[in-house]
């Protein structure tokens, strides 16, 4: 459909519209980084990434709905908890 029409788009956050998947990833990720004793790096990354996203939105004058949507991405949670801690 993407090739045949310009009425479609690809969403990088295709993890569902419920909070259950994000909650599950955050819980399992929290368990993994706690057991690996790497929670300091993970939580520091989450803090600074969120601060940069909100700072950019404020700087550009974007509505705050945009950064809230950007930090609710499932891929960000997987990267934060399972890749940063390695």
Backbone torsions as a table, in degrees:
resi	resn	phi	psi	omega
1	UNK	NA	-31.8	-178.6
2	UNK	-65.6	-34.0	-178.8
3	UNK	-77.7	-35.3	-173.3
4	UNK	-85.6	-20.9	-173.9
5	UNK	-144.5	156.8	175.2
6	UNK	-103.6	18.3	-179.3
7	UNK	-99.1	15.3	178.6
8	UNK	-124.0	159.2	176.1
9	UNK	-148.4	158.2	-178.3
10	UNK	-105.6	127.6	179.3
11	UNK	-101.3	125.1	177.8
12	UNK	-73.6	-11.0	-178.2
13	UNK	-105.1	48.6	-176.6
14	UNK	-86.1	58.7	-179.1
15	UNK	-108.7	10.6	-179.1
16	UNK	101.6	164.9	-177.0
17	UNK	-99.1	0.3	179.3
18	UNK	-97.9	160.3	-178.9
19	UNK	-84.2	-3.7	-175.5
20	UNK	-63.4	-44.8	-177.8
21	UNK	-64.0	-43.8	177.5
22	UNK	-63.9	-40.3	177.5
23	UNK	-63.8	-42.5	179.3
24	UNK	-64.1	-45.7	178.7
25	UNK	-63.0	-42.2	-179.9
26	UNK	-65.6	-39.0	179.5
27	UNK	-67.8	-47.8	179.6
28	UNK	-66.0	-40.8	177.6
29	UNK	-63.8	-40.4	176.6
30	UNK	-62.2	-38.3	176.7
31	UNK	-64.3	-43.7	-178.7
32	UNK	-64.0	-48.8	-177.7
33	UNK	-71.1	-27.5	175.9
34	UNK	-69.2	-42.4	179.5
35	UNK	-69.0	-31.0	-179.9
36	UNK	-87.1	-2.0	-178.9
37	UNK	57.1	39.1	178.8
38	UNK	-120.9	23.2	-176.6
39	UNK	-67.8	-26.0	-179.7
40	UNK	-63.1	-43.6	179.7
41	UNK	-67.3	-42.8	-178.0
42	UNK	-64.3	-47.9	-178.3
43	UNK	-70.9	-31.9	174.9
44	UNK	-65.5	-42.0	176.8
45	UNK	-61.4	-45.6	-179.9
46	UNK	-60.6	-42.4	-179.2
47	UNK	-64.0	-51.0	-176.0
48	UNK	-70.6	-35.8	177.1
49	UNK	-64.5	-44.9	178.4
50	UNK	-63.9	-41.3	178.4
51	UNK	-63.3	-40.6	178.3
52	UNK	-67.2	-40.3	179.4
53	UNK	-63.5	-46.3	179.4
54	UNK	-69.8	-37.6	176.9
55	UNK	-62.0	-40.8	177.9
56	UNK	-64.5	-42.2	-179.8
57	UNK	-64.5	-40.4	178.9
58	UNK	-68.0	-41.2	179.3
59	UNK	-61.3	-41.4	-178.7
60	UNK	-84.0	-9.6	-178.9
61	UNK	78.5	21.3	178.7
62	UNK	-74.1	154.1	172.9
63	UNK	-67.6	150.6	-175.5
64	UNK	-71.3	-6.4	175.9
65	UNK	-66.5	-33.2	-177.5
66	UNK	-64.7	-51.3	179.0
67	UNK	-66.8	-31.8	175.5
68	UNK	-62.0	-39.4	177.9
69	UNK	-67.8	-37.7	-178.2
70	UNK	-68.5	-32.6	-179.1
71	UNK	-87.3	-3.4	177.6
72	UNK	-95.9	16.7	-178.2
73	UNK	-78.9	132.3	179.8
74	UNK	-64.5	-34.3	178.9
75	UNK	-64.7	-34.8	176.7
76	UNK	-64.3	-41.9	178.6
77	UNK	-64.1	-43.9	179.1
78	UNK	-63.6	-44.5	178.5
79	UNK	-62.1	-43.4	-176.8
80	UNK	-63.6	-48.4	-172.8
81	UNK	-86.1	-29.0	-172.5
82	UNK	-109.9	-20.3	-179.1
83	UNK	-103.8	-41.1	-179.2
84	UNK	-64.1	-35.2	-175.3
85	UNK	-75.6	-7.9	-179.9
86	UNK	-77.6	NA	NA
